Amino acid sequence: MSALTFSKTAAAVGMIGLLGVLTPASAHEGHHHANAGEMEASPQVYVKAPPPPETLGRPFELMDHNGQTVTNASYTGKWLLIFFGFAGCREACPTGLVSMQAALDVLGEEAERVQPLFVDVSMEEPDITGLAQFVSNFHPRLVGLTGTRAQTFATVRDFKIRREYAMASYSTKETGPRINHTTYLYLVDPSGVTRAYFDHTLEPERMALAMRLNMKRRRVSQ
């Protein structure tokens, strides 16, 4: 690939990543995305830029929905597409996991290079049966992950996941406590570096394109 083509690919990856993350509904802890009206009414509002993808995440150790201990090394050679939520969620989590499944479907055969993961951040006593039942509703290769409070907290901290317990449920479909949480999908390359993150409502075609460009970019750089 020529230097010019590579630079265009890199630029496209960056643009899609920005379009995917600059949304108001699912900001990271400490980030506020003001719309145009807010900026006009309050010119002194400070808007902090989203963190670079590569600053998010570290090697993890959790337990999958089959009760097996897993780490990044358990998925050697795979890209990881990770969504954080809780099994009792009936709003953002199903939406995000349906978007994940649709994006992988768009990727076609290339999706075999991607391992989809759902990390339960409820920090309750691990419910392997409930987690397995929840993830079975989505992509057939989706793996549910949970862990001890210490393991879960470490993963939440490393990916800078916002997680707040609400006093009451807002939907009659919810079970258990409601947790307001970050709703990004994180794309992690085989070396463990986070390359992009996408809002859970991003169109599957755009998400798949960003994943494809990131995978192509890594092949070229090797």
Disulfide bonds with the S-S distance in Angstrom:
none
